[in-house]
């Protein structure tokens, strides 16, 4: 088998040159001092001075290189920080070299690889951090698709995206050994943790929470959609502000069962019932709009949260199924229902009338996207990185892999941003 010699990096070439320079200076210093002593009869003190002169000339570049190493690895933050930074960047450079992410430079017969500039920033506890890699026209397409997790030595990339100035790719990572999933051994523990959140805030794991807004929960059968919803509903019931809940479930499954227990008067399991439910919600929304008109004079850019108003949450199981059934109805009914849904999605956010849809993975595009300027929060429990999930999230970039669905891992896309992050659905003991 023919072995191809790996090209040396610019740093290695510089290091080898410095070592050769030091050895050469040492040899020349010893040779000149010996010759001066024997041939010219120079005293031992002058010989020592000559050796020291060559030694300083040889070691000065090494000391300068050591100082540059210390500065580039942020020695001011401590020796531990500098060492971890060095190891992480070194491992990443090696993987980029193996992947061919470099530019070849030549000087005569010598050639070397110039890698993109790389730096990292750790959190104070080293449990998370960020890597920046210099972008270029040559490698822009490859860097955007690259998962650098294998080169981070125990860290996993959570988000990856291009900076605003397009000069660098940013990779946010976290310690893979960190337990982010919340496990509650009792209802009291869940209640206490929920009480630490805001009145309009729901937690997902120990690092992730979200404020109330439009939300889509997508996943394959058995991926944990209903379990994630159970946690949300339990949090809603524990809030100091009353949450008005509405349940639409044409399959009459577990969501309908929860609705019958939590809010039997606003639970629908057939087409006519769902239409009636939408009309009821629309009526409440019209009332809320009139109420908001009066209140907005105090805060023109406020919403229902600023005035302590209770939210109205529509939990819809498989809106896509309802949409397909709607297509079989006559045009008058279709127009009326579509008008109700569009009105809720478009106008409900400021007043606190918010839909929460659970559906099978790959059917996200069937949800009405009437207001792309206010994208919904999108969560995908138990899913791996798949083209249909990426497409369902309307082409958003930065989706991380979420391989181990059995452990309650999933993907979450904040509605206010473009980047996805890995989350862990809490164990609430149900």
Phi, psi and omega per residue, in radians:
X1 nan 2.310 -3.139
X2 -1.410 2.186 3.117
X3 -1.713 2.225 3.131
X4 -1.659 2.184 -3.129
X5 -1.208 2.284 -3.130
X6 -1.276 2.374 3.135
X7 -1.191 2.537 3.141
X8 -1.451 2.612 3.103
X9 -1.472 2.883 3.126
X10 -1.077 -0.637 3.131
X11 -1.176 -0.679 3.130
X12 -1.176 -0.693 3.107
X13 -1.080 -0.752 3.115
X14 -1.118 -0.725 3.131
X15 -1.105 -0.767 3.118
X16 -1.122 -0.670 3.117
X17 -1.115 -0.747 3.137
X18 -1.115 -0.710 3.111
X19 -1.125 -0.761 3.112
X20 -1.105 -0.682 3.111
X21 -1.099 -0.753 3.135
X22 -1.119 -0.792 3.131
X23 -1.101 -0.741 -3.134
X24 -1.104 -0.776 3.118
X25 -1.101 -0.685 3.132
X26 -1.124 -0.778 -3.139
X27 -1.153 -0.789 3.134
X28 -1.106 -0.709 3.122
X29 -1.072 -0.782 3.128
X30 -1.158 -0.712 -3.119
X31 -1.158 -0.816 -3.118
X32 -1.146 -0.700 3.131
X33 -1.137 -0.680 3.113
X34 -1.163 -0.768 3.132
X35 -1.125 -0.736 3.135
X36 -1.095 -0.640 -3.126
X37 -1.248 -0.691 -3.080
X38 -1.433 -0.873 -3.003
X39 -1.406 -0.811 -3.031
X40 -1.677 -0.196 3.134
X41 1.233 0.544 3.135
X42 -1.182 2.453 -3.112
X43 -1.154 2.820 -3.112
X44 -1.065 -0.564 -3.120
X45 -1.236 -0.720 3.097
X46 -1.192 -0.600 3.076
X47 -1.118 -0.741 3.113
X48 -1.098 -0.691 3.106
X49 -1.114 -0.666 3.113
X50 -1.128 -0.742 3.100
X51 -1.082 -0.760 3.138
X52 -1.088 -0.663 3.121
X53 -1.082 -0.812 3.086
X54 -1.152 -0.631 3.133
X55 -1.104 -0.741 3.115
X56 -1.124 -0.732 3.115
X57 -1.080 -0.563 -3.127
X58 -1.430 -0.626 -3.032
X59 -1.567 -0.370 -3.112
X60 -1.000 -0.817 3.103
X61 -1.088 -0.580 3.106
X62 -1.168 -0.715 3.107
X63 -1.140 -0.692 3.095
X64 -1.115 -0.707 3.111
X65 -1.130 -0.682 3.110
X66 -1.127 -0.672 3.105
X67 -1.145 -0.728 3.107
X68 -1.124 -0.669 3.077
X69 -1.060 -0.795 -3.120
X70 -1.092 -0.732 -3.126
X71 -1.198 -0.750 -3.109
X72 -1.185 -0.432 3.122
X73 -1.773 0.234 3.006
X74 1.027 0.962 3.121
X75 -1.080 -0.365 3.123
X76 -1.127 -0.310 3.108
X77 -1.622 0.060 3.104
X78 2.033 2.727 -3.128
X79 -1.129 -0.704 -3.139
X80 -1.072 -0.762 3.140
X81 -1.094 -0.794 -3.114
X82 -1.083 -0.707 -3.118
X83 -1.184 -0.752 3.126
X84 -1.148 -0.668 3.111
X85 -1.106 -0.776 -3.131
X86 -1.088 -0.814 -3.121
X87 -1.091 -0.751 -3.105
X88 -1.157 -0.818 -3.122
X89 -1.152 -0.681 3.126
X90 -1.093 -0.800 3.110
X91 -1.078 -0.679 3.135
X92 -1.200 -0.683 3.108
X93 -1.094 -0.712 3.133
X94 -1.101 -0.723 3.140
X95 -1.218 -0.652 3.090
X96 -1.135 -0.646 3.094
X97 -1.107 -0.792 3.117
X98 -1.110 -0.562 -3.129
X99 -1.439 -0.073 3.133
X100 1.370 0.366 3.115
X101 -1.552 1.346 3.118
X102 -2.805 2.888 3.071
X103 -1.956 2.291 -3.118
X104 -1.457 2.233 3.091
X105 -1.985 2.605 -3.111
X106 -2.319 2.569 3.003
X107 -2.519 1.713 -3.028
X108 1.186 -2.201 3.121
X109 -1.504 -0.176 -3.103
X110 -1.523 2.437 3.041
X111 -2.433 2.639 -3.135
X112 -2.602 2.909 -3.105
X113 -1.774 2.210 3.058
X114 -1.778 1.956 -3.105
X115 -1.491 2.743 3.066
X116 -1.079 2.639 3.080
X117 -1.127 2.374 -3.088
X118 -2.354 2.435 2.970
X119 -2.568 2.910 -3.112
X120 -2.451 2.755 3.097
X121 -2.406 2.084 -3.128
X122 -1.700 2.637 2.956
X123 -1.233 2.809 -3.102
X124 -0.983 -0.522 -3.130
X125 -1.678 0.080 3.124
X126 1.079 0.351 3.141
X127 -1.561 -0.221 3.122
X128 -2.738 3.020 3.137
X129 3.070 -2.941 -3.075
X130 -2.473 2.450 3.034
X131 -2.013 2.382 3.031
X132 -2.006 2.286 3.082
X133 -2.137 2.270 -3.107
X134 -1.068 2.325 3.131
X135 -1.592 2.739 3.070
X136 -2.700 2.844 3.117
X137 -1.072 -0.659 -3.069
X138 -1.166 -0.670 -3.003
X139 -1.970 0.130 -3.074
X140 -0.984 -0.830 -3.108
X141 -1.140 -0.656 -3.101
X142 -1.306 -0.694 3.138
X143 -1.139 -0.598 -3.112
X144 -1.175 -0.387 -3.111
X145 -1.862 0.027 -3.006
X146 -1.532 2.349 3.020
X147 -1.803 1.926 -3.048
X148 -1.608 0.102 -3.096
X149 -0.928 -0.747 -3.116
X150 -1.046 -0.351 -3.096
X151 -1.696 0.051 -3.033
X152 -1.686 0.013 3.026
X153 1.086 0.984 3.104
X154 1.773 -0.140 3.059
X155 -1.739 2.688 -3.120
X156 -2.198 2.324 3.123
X157 -1.240 2.269 3.119
X158 -1.754 -0.748 3.116
X159 -2.383 2.581 3.095
X160 -2.500 2.206 -3.111
X161 -2.803 2.891 -3.139
X162 -1.480 2.385 3.114
X163 -1.183 2.879 -3.065
X164 -1.039 -0.604 -3.137
X165 -1.498 -0.010 3.089
X166 1.120 0.263 -3.134
X167 -1.574 -0.303 -3.093
X168 -2.508 2.671 2.937
X169 -1.717 2.356 -3.120
X170 -1.914 2.278 3.127
X171 -2.135 1.946 3.071
X172 -1.545 2.299 -3.081
X173 -2.304 2.881 3.078
X174 -2.485 2.817 -3.126
X175 -1.230 2.121 -3.079
X176 -1.170 -0.349 3.128
X177 -1.487 -0.083 -3.118
X178 -1.297 2.263 3.126
X179 -1.543 1.814 -3.120
X180 -1.667 -0.341 -3.108
X181 -1.292 2.305 3.115
X182 -1.506 2.278 3.111
X183 -2.098 2.100 -3.097
X184 -1.896 2.132 -3.129
X185 -1.478 -0.188 -3.119
X186 -2.691 2.846 3.103
X187 -1.139 -0.620 -3.134
X188 -1.087 -0.682 3.127
X189 -1.153 -0.743 3.103
X190 -1.091 -0.772 -3.120
X191 -1.086 -0.709 -3.129
X192 -1.142 -0.755 -3.126
X193 -1.193 -0.720 3.109
X194 -1.075 -0.610 3.135
X195 -1.162 -0.335 3.111
X196 -1.387 -0.198 3.103
X197 -1.507 2.881 3.080
X198 -1.265 2.908 -3.101
X199 -1.119 -0.453 -3.128
X200 -2.036 0.508 -3.071
X201 -2.194 2.379 3.116
X202 -2.085 2.407 3.113
X203 -1.686 2.641 3.042
X204 -1.918 -0.921 3.047
X205 -2.486 -2.942 -3.039
X206 -1.214 -0.232 -3.114
X207 -2.009 -0.211 -2.975
X208 -2.226 2.271 3.022
X209 -2.455 2.865 -3.125
X210 -2.485 2.570 3.028
X211 -1.503 2.728 -3.086
X212 -1.078 2.311 3.068
X213 -2.872 -3.082 3.040
X214 -1.055 2.401 -3.122
X215 -2.454 2.457 3.023
X216 -2.059 2.300 3.051
X217 -2.042 1.991 -3.070
X218 -2.046 2.592 3.098
X219 3.048 2.767 3.080
X220 -1.227 2.900 3.086
X221 -1.034 2.224 -3.140
X222 1.498 0.075 -3.099
X223 -1.400 -0.248 3.099
X224 1.954 0.312 3.136
X225 -1.069 -0.876 -3.093
X226 -1.134 -0.660 -3.140
X227 -1.129 -0.724 3.082
X228 -1.092 -0.702 3.126
X229 -1.136 -0.662 3.105
X230 -0.994 -0.749 3.123
X231 -1.112 -0.714 3.097
X232 -1.079 -0.823 -3.092
X233 -1.108 -0.689 3.124
X234 -1.117 -0.683 3.079
X235 -1.118 -0.733 -3.129
X236 -1.070 -0.675 -3.116
X237 -1.231 -0.373 -3.103
X238 -1.614 -0.066 -3.098
X239 -1.239 2.608 3.115
X240 -1.202 -0.311 3.093
X241 -1.782 2.394 -3.118
X242 -1.187 2.212 3.045
X243 -1.705 2.127 3.058
X244 -1.468 2.029 -3.039
X245 -1.912 2.426 3.112
X246 -2.257 2.344 -3.060
X247 -2.112 2.225 3.081
X248 -2.183 1.982 -3.062
X249 -2.513 1.660 -3.110
X250 -1.176 -0.367 3.136
X251 -1.466 -0.119 -3.099
X252 0.902 0.814 -3.090
X253 -1.680 -2.649 -3.047
X254 -1.113 -0.539 3.123
X255 -1.150 -0.703 3.076
X256 -1.118 -0.673 3.120
X257 -1.106 -0.750 3.086
X258 -1.096 -0.723 -3.140
X259 -1.078 -0.706 -3.138
X260 -1.147 -0.473 3.118
X261 -1.513 -0.646 -3.067
X262 -1.558 -0.649 -3.080
X263 -2.667 1.259 -3.047
X264 -1.068 -0.492 -3.115
X265 -1.325 -0.251 -3.121
X266 -2.227 0.774 3.084
X267 -2.156 2.247 -3.104
X268 -2.189 2.429 -3.118
X269 -2.209 0.117 3.068
X270 -2.396 2.996 -3.022
X271 -1.071 -0.875 -3.110
X272 -1.083 -0.668 3.121
X273 -1.128 -0.683 3.129
X274 -1.162 -0.730 3.113
X275 -1.071 -0.754 3.100
X276 -1.088 -0.658 3.120
X277 -1.142 -0.727 3.105
X278 -1.100 -0.671 3.107
X279 -1.145 -0.682 3.098
X280 -1.100 -0.788 3.136
X281 -1.118 -0.728 3.128
X282 -1.083 -0.652 3.112
X283 -1.125 -0.781 3.094
X284 -1.107 -0.601 -3.136
X285 -1.184 -0.677 3.097
X286 -1.094 -0.703 3.104
X287 -1.135 -0.717 -3.132
X288 -1.133 -0.627 3.121
X289 -1.105 -0.716 3.102
X290 -1.138 -0.689 3.107
X291 -1.141 -0.699 -3.132
X292 -1.187 -0.577 3.110
X293 -1.010 -0.721 3.137
X294 -1.239 -0.693 -3.060
X295 -1.328 -0.520 -3.082
X296 -1.179 -0.230 3.062
X297 -1.166 -0.353 3.103
X298 -1.524 -0.523 3.129
X299 -2.620 1.734 -2.939
X300 -1.096 -0.541 -3.112
X301 -1.830 0.351 -3.108
X302 -1.430 3.052 3.019
X303 -2.411 -2.999 -3.021
X304 -1.011 -0.519 -3.119
X305 -1.179 -0.601 -3.121
X306 -1.177 -0.354 -3.102
X307 -1.963 0.173 3.066
X308 1.172 0.510 -3.108
X309 -1.487 2.519 -3.141
X310 -1.266 2.426 3.130
X311 -1.414 2.749 3.017
X312 -2.014 2.055 -3.038
X313 -1.988 2.127 3.063
X314 -1.715 1.934 3.091
X315 -1.632 1.979 -3.042
X316 -1.999 2.050 3.095
X317 -1.603 2.058 3.116
X318 1.004 1.174 3.063
X319 -1.014 -0.543 -3.126
X320 -1.046 -0.670 3.098
X321 -1.123 -0.732 3.100
X322 -1.117 -0.687 -3.140
X323 -1.104 -0.715 3.108
X324 -1.132 -0.718 3.110
X325 -1.135 -0.621 -3.141
X326 -1.107 -0.573 -3.118
X327 -1.122 -0.391 -3.138
X328 -1.462 -0.115 -3.123
X329 -1.533 2.890 -3.128
X330 -1.251 2.870 -2.981
X331 -1.062 -0.637 -3.114
X332 -1.086 -0.767 3.132
X333 -1.183 -0.742 3.139
X334 -1.038 -0.812 -3.127
X335 -1.094 -0.711 -3.124
X336 -1.135 -0.821 -3.100
X337 -1.167 -0.765 3.115
X338 -1.081 -0.615 3.096
X339 -1.144 -0.718 3.108
X340 -1.105 -0.816 -3.105
X341 -1.130 -0.796 3.141
X342 -1.083 -0.667 3.139
X343 -1.125 -0.742 -3.141
X344 -1.137 -0.807 -3.114
X345 -1.176 -0.687 -3.047
X346 -1.376 -0.732 -2.990
X347 -1.841 -0.216 -2.970
X348 -1.360 -0.392 -2.980
X349 -1.055 -0.854 -3.093
X350 -1.149 -0.597 -3.126
X351 -1.534 -0.091 3.101
X352 1.527 0.411 3.056
X353 -1.821 1.827 -2.866
X354 -2.253 2.279 3.063
X355 -1.505 2.536 3.029
X356 -2.295 1.932 -3.014
X357 -1.917 2.295 3.016
X358 -1.875 2.280 -3.128
X359 -2.703 2.903 3.140
X360 -1.228 2.594 3.129
X361 -1.060 2.481 3.107
X362 1.630 -0.068 -3.102
X363 -1.958 0.280 -3.068
X364 -1.109 -0.560 -3.068
X365 -1.204 -0.266 3.136
X366 -1.429 -0.109 3.068
X367 -1.401 2.405 -3.063
X368 -1.132 2.168 3.124
X369 -1.909 1.110 -3.022
X370 -1.411 -0.187 -3.096
X371 -2.404 1.271 -3.084
X372 -1.071 -0.329 3.100
X373 -1.233 -0.304 3.098
X374 -2.210 1.254 -3.088
X375 -1.132 2.562 3.140
X376 -1.322 2.779 2.948
X377 -1.198 2.357 -3.079
X378 -2.197 2.219 3.138
X379 -2.183 2.519 -3.076
X380 -2.374 1.453 -3.093
X381 -1.231 2.478 3.004
X382 1.181 0.369 -3.073
X383 -1.863 2.545 2.966
X384 -1.545 2.937 3.103
X385 -1.236 2.016 -3.086
X386 -2.378 2.611 -3.124
X387 -1.017 -0.659 -3.081
X388 -1.216 -0.535 3.085
X389 -1.229 -0.758 3.128
X390 -1.066 -0.752 3.126
X391 -1.163 -0.672 -3.132
X392 -1.092 -0.547 3.105
X393 -1.508 0.436 3.018
X394 1.021 0.718 2.999
X395 1.265 0.291 -3.127
X396 -1.161 2.558 -3.081
X397 -1.687 2.862 3.028
X398 1.544 0.269 3.139
X399 -1.249 2.105 3.118
X400 -1.452 2.874 3.051
X401 -1.328 2.565 3.093
X402 -2.375 1.341 -2.894
X403 -1.280 -0.753 -2.923
X404 -1.624 1.323 -3.088
X405 -1.098 -0.444 -3.108
X406 -1.156 -0.306 3.141
X407 -1.691 0.250 3.106
X408 1.373 0.385 -3.127
X409 -1.540 2.543 3.132
X410 -2.706 -3.005 -3.136
X411 -2.118 2.387 -3.088
X412 -2.249 2.300 3.132
X413 -2.054 1.882 3.092
X414 -1.037 2.395 -3.094
X415 -1.185 -0.388 -3.085
X416 -1.562 -0.067 -3.087
X417 -2.351 -3.125 -3.092
X418 -1.845 -0.101 -2.975
X419 -1.851 2.411 3.100
X420 -1.570 2.800 3.088
X421 -2.528 2.661 3.112
X422 -1.369 2.392 3.115
X423 -2.319 2.875 -3.129
X424 -2.239 2.023 -3.120
X425 -1.143 2.311 -3.077
X426 -1.212 2.663 3.033
X427 -1.610 1.879 -3.074
X428 -1.771 0.173 3.029
X429 1.335 0.355 3.119
X430 -1.625 nan nan
